[in-house]
Amino acid sequence: MPLETLSVVQAVRDIQRGSAVVVQLGSQGRIVNQHPGWAATTYTVEFGPMPGSSAPGGVVTLVGLTDGDVRPAHRSVDGDVPAAW
C-alpha cells in the first residue's frame, strides 16, 4: 500500500547523490507528491535539517524515492508529528 501524500517519513538508509550523502539515516521528511508506476510507486520527499544539528542547511527535495528509501516516521506517545515538522 503506498504511503500517503503529506505523511511524515524517515530515511531508512543514507541517501546519496553521486558520492555525497544528502540525507542521513533517520532524517525526517514529508511526502509532497506520489508518482504511481506499473512496477512501484515513487515519491517526492522534502527533508529538513536534522533537529539539534549545528550544520547549516535548508530543505532538500528528492524525487524518485521508493519504499526502500523511506518508511512512516514514528509518532510520539501523544500522537504528535515529530518536532522537525
N, C-alpha and C positions, 0 to 999 in steps of 0.2 A: 504494500500500500504506500503510495507516495506521501512524502512529507507535505504539510500544508504551507501555502504562501503566508508569510509573516510569522511563521513559527520560529522560535529561538532554537538554534542548533549549536553543537560544538564540534570542532575538528577532531577526528579520531586518529589523526596522524599529522606529522609535519607536512605541509603542502608547499611544494617547491615550484618555482618557475625558473627554468634554467638551473643554475647551481645555487640560487638564493632561496632560503626558506622565507616565504612571505606570510605564512600563517603557522603558528606553533600548535602542537598537540594541545588540545583542551581549550583553545581560543573559542570564544563565543561569538556567534553571528546571528543574522536574521535572514531567512529566505525571502528574497524580494521578487522572484519570478521562477516559474516552472517551465521546463521545456520537454513535453512528452515526446517520446520517440517509439519506434517499433520495438526496440530491444530494451530500453530503460528510460526512466525519467531523469533528466539532469536539472540542475538548479543554478540560479544566480544567487550568490550569498554575499552579504555585506558583513565584514568583520571590523570591529572597532579595536582600539588599543586595549591591551590586557589590563585589567584592574590592578592597581598597585605598581604598574610598570613605570620606570623613570624614562624610558625611551620615548622620544617624540614620535608622533605619528598621527595619522588621521584614519579615515575609513578606507579599507581595501575591499574592492568588489571583484569577485571571481566568478566567471561564467563557466559552466560545464562540469560542475561538481556532481558527484554521484553519492548514492547511499554508502559507498565505500570510503567516502571522504568526510561525511558529516553524519551525525545522529542527533536525535532530540536531546536538548540540554536538560539536565536535571533541575527540577524546581526545588525551592526551599520547602521546609515543612509547612509553612503557611500558604504555599502556592504562588508566591511572588515570582515574577520573572527575575532572573539573575541581575545583580546590580549594574552590570555593564550596559544593560538596555533599560 
